[in-house]
Structures are given as structure tokens and as C-alpha cells.
Amino acid sequence: MRILFVLTSHDRLGDTGEKTGFWLEEFAAPYYVLKDAGAEIVPASPKGGMPPLDPKSDLPESQTEHTRRFHADAAARNELAATRSLADLSADGYDGVFYPGGHGTMWDLPDNRESIALIEAFVNADKPVCAVCHAPAALVNVRGKDGDFLVKGRRVTGFSNAEEEAVALTGVVPFLLEDRLKERGGLYRQGADWAPHVEVDGLLITGQNPASSELAAKEMLKLFAF
């Protein structure tokens, strides 16, 4: 199995002067869940090269068994530092796509034409699409086979309004993910703040927050019958 991982290339947290990017746990946990099951992981991003890491996700209090393993894994770090550009990719040759989150995804993925076309190609080929935390932002302008928004009428989740308010970024992000998923017709569901919560609707998997990334990857594995 070959799984494409698409990360953000955006590193500015709105007009705050702070840095953002992808959230380390949301990359590391799925990376190892899938890798340990025998999958080949191919990291990608809109710009290619090293994607920006949200510095808050690398603080001591944010470390997990997966992030610690990643820091000790030179091969994984080298793979991440050399992400492929979305413009050079297609769904051909990949069995699924996984979008790790982080606030950066809210800025550069919703309207990214290469990302939208890529997800639509995976959908049209009946291949799994998974996105966690803020990464379901990459889905909001994607169309399904019927021409409607992909999330319309489907069970989805993502970083909740309550969680966004808790991190005091409601007025910073370009839109509230929960609201936008609902506006697109998604049947948004959520669990408790910061607790693992995943929605699976056919070949579409979404996770609510960083704690959901490992579970989302495990749900993806079920679709491959590993």
C-alpha cells in the first residue's frame, strides 16, 4: 500500500505575528500506524520541501509516544523534509490520501486547485480520503461524484467551534471549520473537547482533533483490510 500524506505549506497564524503549520502528532501518529502495518508513506505539500511545523506542537507538553519516536527516526525526518509538490502528483499509484491538520491548513488548502483535484481524483477512483483536526478544511470546496460538495449529506467532523474558542483563535482563523462543514451540507458531529472522535462515512474519514489522529489512521487501515 502507498499512502499519500498531504501537509500544509502555510506558516503564518493570520495577523498575529506567530508561526503555525502542521501539528506534529497529527503527522506522526498516522505515519507510524500506517507504516507499521506495511504501508509506504509519501509526504507531499503545496510548495514541496520541508513543511512548516507549528512550534506549539513541538513543546514538551505536546509530546506523545509517536512524536518522540519521530524525533528519534532520522529516516522519517528526512522523508518529511523532502515533501513532493502537489503540482507534480496524481492519485495514480496511491491507495489512499491522508491530510494531517494544524492551523496552517485553514489558509492554503481550502482553495488550492491541486489539492482539490487530487482529492476528487481519489474520490472518483473509490480510494479512501482521511483528514484530521483542521485538515477537513481541505474538503470544503471538493466536489463528489454527483457534483455536489463532497461533504454534503455525509457524516463528518473536524476541529470544533468550542475547541477553537478554547485556543482563543476564533477571530484569527479565516473561517470556523465546524460552521463551514455545516454550510456545505455536512452532517457535522463532535465528541468531547480534546477527546478522540472520528467519523467514517464510506471511504471518507474525518477526525476531530489531535487526539483523533491515531484512531483515524486505524479506521483507514480497516478500509484496506490490513
Secondary structure, DSSP 8 states (H G I E B T S, - for coil): -EEEEE-----B-TTSS-B--B-HHHHHHHHHHHHHTT-EEEEEESS-BS--B-GGGGSGGG--HHHHHHHT-HHHHHHHHTBEEGGG--STT-SEEEE---TTHHHHSTT-HHHHHHHHHHHHTT--EEEETTGGGGGTT-B-TTSSBTTTTSEE--S-HHHHHHTT-TTTSSS-HHHHHHHTT-EE---STTS--EEEETTEEEESSGGGHHHHHHHHHHHHT-
